[in-house]
Amino acid sequence: MKKIFTSFEEGVSEIKDGMTLMVGGFGLVGIPENLILALCKKNTKDLTVISNNCGVDDWGLGILLKNNQIKKMISSYVGENKEFERQVLSGELEVQLVPQGTLAEKIRAGGAGIPAFYTPAGVGTPIAEGRETREFNSKEYLLEEALTADFSLIKAWKADKLGNLVYRQTAQNFNPMMAAAGKVTIAEVEEIVEVGELLPNEIHTPGIYVQGLIVGKHEKRIERLTVRA
């Protein structure tokens, strides 16, 4: 059976200053919002965070950013956060921008134990400057190294007590691959069921990748609300 935390503060208690974290989600969809809030309260500093984006100014990873807890972001999209822009322009925040498909593959490769791979994405752009390239079948490819993390904080819909996870709809996004690429993976879920209640063909992340579980209520905020008059 996996460790089931009784509080979100307990879930992030082993995260130390200077660690590297992967944080699941795409925009505000499928983010481990309560683990992020607990990490903000813990005030852990100098974090390197790998995530598709950095939330918005007042929610998700944006609250860690506003609290000056993030030293470096490795991400693919940062356009929804004014504080992110301010910190980058002022030199407070180091940023490594990665094409979205490449970021996903770097994380997947890390979880699969593949140290590096070649991709055509980024060839001929500033991303490739000073980097190793190689030609395959008359086409140039850029070498990309895999990513792993000290901790992965992810969000799932259901878990069983063995840590097997099911994600709901688009909340799959980066969560499954990050679950595999963290040395320690903590899953924030909406429900924990007994072993055997999840059908084998429903499981997205096997429990072997998960070290801890925590159940929480979620606001599930909308990143950009669009309505029809």
Wavefront OBJ file of the C-alpha trace (Angstrom):
o trace
v 0.000 0.000 0.000
v 1.146 3.527 -0.749
v 1.652 6.268 1.801
v -1.616 8.195 2.163
v -0.945 11.638 3.577
v -3.393 13.206 6.001
v -2.506 16.788 5.060
v -1.046 18.588 2.078
v 1.625 20.047 4.343
v 2.762 16.499 5.108
v 2.747 15.739 1.380
v 5.353 18.418 0.616
v 7.302 18.141 3.870
v 10.338 16.472 2.265
v 10.737 19.075 -0.493
v 13.847 21.121 0.323
v 15.322 24.390 -0.905
v 17.068 24.088 -4.269
v 15.264 20.937 -5.423
v 13.917 20.305 -8.918
v 10.176 19.735 -9.226
v 7.902 18.602 -12.020
v 4.386 19.962 -11.663
v 1.565 18.552 -13.792
v -1.097 20.487 -15.619
v -1.778 22.451 -18.776
v -2.835 26.006 -18.042
v -4.959 25.466 -14.922
v -6.275 22.063 -16.052
v -5.060 19.115 -14.020
v -2.814 21.052 -11.640
v -2.123 19.763 -8.099
v -3.512 23.000 -6.681
v -3.541 22.029 -3.004
v 0.027 20.691 -3.042
v 1.105 23.976 -4.652
v -0.677 25.944 -1.909
v 1.027 23.844 0.773
v 4.405 24.405 -0.855
v 3.719 28.145 -0.863
v 2.966 28.059 2.871
v 6.142 26.029 3.462
v 8.079 28.819 1.711
v 10.589 26.470 0.102
v 13.038 28.564 -1.957
v 15.338 28.372 -5.015
v 13.219 25.779 -6.785
v 13.727 24.675 -10.364
v 10.269 23.927 -11.718
v 9.530 21.908 -14.854
v 5.998 22.549 -16.058
v 4.265 23.385 -19.312
v 3.478 26.862 -17.987
v 3.537 28.872 -14.759
v -0.141 29.228 -13.922
v -1.656 32.694 -13.689
v -0.766 35.580 -11.392
v -2.950 34.469 -8.484
v -3.310 30.703 -8.939
v -1.305 27.574 -9.612
v 2.443 27.983 -9.911
v 1.882 31.732 -10.181
v 1.570 31.938 -6.399
v 5.003 30.336 -5.932
v 6.397 32.771 -8.470
v 4.828 35.755 -6.711
v 6.320 34.516 -3.430
v 9.815 34.383 -5.029
v 10.164 30.644 -4.461
v 11.071 29.716 -8.056
v 14.642 30.260 -9.228
v 14.316 28.676 -12.664
v 11.443 27.648 -14.932
v 11.733 25.023 -17.659
v 8.549 25.363 -19.680
v 7.024 25.858 -23.106
v 4.359 28.541 -22.636
v 4.472 31.541 -20.312
v 2.027 34.016 -21.838
v -0.655 34.169 -19.117
v 1.432 35.506 -16.252
v 2.413 39.189 -15.907
v 4.547 38.522 -12.849
v 6.481 35.954 -14.872
v 7.215 38.597 -17.490
v 8.279 41.110 -14.839
v 10.690 38.689 -13.143
v 12.253 37.612 -16.444
v 12.826 41.193 -17.596
v 14.265 42.169 -14.202
v 16.631 39.186 -14.142
v 15.030 37.654 -11.041
v 13.942 34.481 -12.845
v 15.941 32.165 -15.098
v 13.900 30.658 -17.918
v 14.568 27.791 -20.300
v 11.936 27.755 -23.030
v 11.450 24.413 -24.767
v 9.126 23.560 -27.686
v 6.056 21.895 -26.209
v 6.450 18.555 -27.981
v 10.136 18.479 -27.088
v 9.351 19.233 -23.437
v 6.866 16.358 -23.336
v 9.394 13.985 -24.894
v 12.219 15.120 -22.574
v 10.004 14.228 -19.617
v 8.805 10.951 -21.142
v 12.397 9.971 -21.928
v 13.439 10.747 -18.363
v 10.762 8.441 -17.020
v 11.744 5.707 -19.475
v 15.439 5.867 -18.592
v 16.435 7.240 -22.011
v 19.189 9.833 -21.475
v 18.784 11.792 -24.736
v 17.187 11.792 -28.179
v 17.299 13.668 -31.486
v 14.473 15.879 -32.727
v 14.039 18.217 -35.726
v 12.242 20.776 -33.532
v 14.391 23.845 -32.937
v 16.930 23.203 -35.702
v 17.970 26.489 -37.310
v 16.626 28.588 -34.412
v 18.339 30.207 -31.392
v 17.421 27.078 -29.397
v 20.015 25.114 -31.400
v 22.887 27.602 -31.038
v 25.965 25.896 -29.609
v 24.155 22.554 -29.389
v 24.955 19.181 -30.932
v 23.150 18.342 -34.166
v 23.304 15.289 -36.408
v 21.993 14.370 -39.828
v 19.685 11.407 -40.368
v 18.314 10.609 -43.842
v 19.471 13.981 -45.150
v 17.662 15.872 -42.390
v 19.254 17.725 -39.464
v 18.256 16.887 -35.892
v 19.022 18.486 -32.532
v 20.174 16.479 -29.517
v 17.937 16.948 -26.478
v 18.681 15.541 -23.027
v 15.990 13.925 -20.892
v 14.517 15.552 -17.795
v 13.969 14.080 -14.339
v 13.086 15.664 -11.000
v 13.538 15.188 -7.286
v 9.761 15.334 -6.842
v 6.802 15.180 -9.207
v 3.579 16.760 -7.976
v 0.676 15.580 -10.092
v -3.131 15.608 -10.160
v -5.284 12.554 -10.895
v -8.987 11.787 -10.688
v -8.951 8.429 -8.896
v -6.354 6.249 -7.212
v -6.456 2.901 -5.528
v -4.460 2.130 -2.415
v -1.650 0.639 -4.503
v -1.164 4.022 -6.193
v -2.631 3.124 -9.577
v -4.001 6.320 -11.119
v -6.789 7.324 -13.477
v -6.902 10.825 -14.993
v -10.067 12.489 -16.232
v -10.210 13.756 -19.804
v -7.659 16.513 -20.615
v -6.223 16.384 -17.093
v -4.012 13.609 -18.471
v -1.847 16.291 -20.218
v 1.645 16.214 -18.642
v 0.643 14.295 -15.506
v 1.281 10.664 -16.619
v 4.769 11.304 -17.987
v 5.750 13.424 -14.981
v 4.586 10.662 -12.649
v 7.220 8.403 -14.198
v 10.021 10.975 -14.267
v 10.105 12.015 -10.603
v 12.302 10.244 -8.068
v 9.382 10.739 -5.680
v 5.855 11.228 -7.045
v 3.036 12.617 -4.928
v -0.434 12.377 -6.483
v -3.244 14.699 -5.451
v -6.506 12.896 -6.199
v -10.245 13.368 -5.828
v -10.938 9.857 -4.573
v -9.060 6.795 -3.291
v -10.779 3.451 -3.850
v -10.002 -0.074 -2.717
v -7.630 -2.312 -4.642
v -9.530 -4.038 -7.437
v -12.112 -1.288 -7.962
v -10.199 0.188 -10.889
v -10.393 -1.902 -14.044
v -6.915 -2.752 -15.344
v -7.569 -1.212 -18.765
v -8.687 2.060 -17.123
v -5.381 2.670 -15.341
v -3.195 5.375 -16.880
v -0.296 5.384 -14.379
v 0.758 2.137 -12.654
v 1.312 2.420 -8.924
v 5.013 1.531 -9.267
v 5.631 5.180 -10.178
v 3.747 6.666 -7.212
v 5.104 7.037 -3.676
v 2.343 9.038 -1.974
v -1.345 9.950 -2.253
v -3.485 12.743 -0.857
v -7.200 13.429 -1.303
v -8.419 16.987 -1.654
v -11.199 19.277 -2.799
v -10.442 21.333 -5.873
v -11.586 24.728 -7.109
v -10.762 23.906 -10.745
v -10.542 27.551 -11.757
v -10.997 28.585 -15.367
v -7.902 30.174 -16.852
v -9.689 32.319 -19.415
v -13.489 32.486 -19.301
v -15.234 32.949 -22.634
v -18.995 33.422 -22.754
v -21.519 33.998 -25.506
v -23.837 37.033 -25.163
l 1 2 3 4 5 6 7 8 9 10 11 12 13 14 15 16 17 18 19 20 21 22 23 24 25 26 27 28 29 30 31 32 33 34 35 36 37 38 39 40 41 42 43 44 45 46 47 48 49 50 51 52 53 54 55 56 57 58 59 60 61 62 63 64 65 66 67 68 69 70 71 72 73 74 75 76 77 78 79 80 81 82 83 84 85 86 87 88 89 90 91 92 93 94 95 96 97 98 99 100 101 102 103 104 105 106 107 108 109 110 111 112 113 114 115 116 117 118 119 120 121 122 123 124 125 126 127 128 129 130 131 132 133 134 135 136 137 138 139 140 141 142 143 144 145 146 147 148 149 150 151 152 153 154 155 156 157 158 159 160 161 162 163 164 165 166 167 168 169 170 171 172 173 174 175 176 177 178 179 180 181 182 183 184 185 186 187 188 189 190 191 192 193 194 195 196 197 198 199 200 201 202 203 204 205 206 207 208 209 210 211 212 213 214 215 216 217 218 219 220 221 222 223 224 225 226 227 228 229
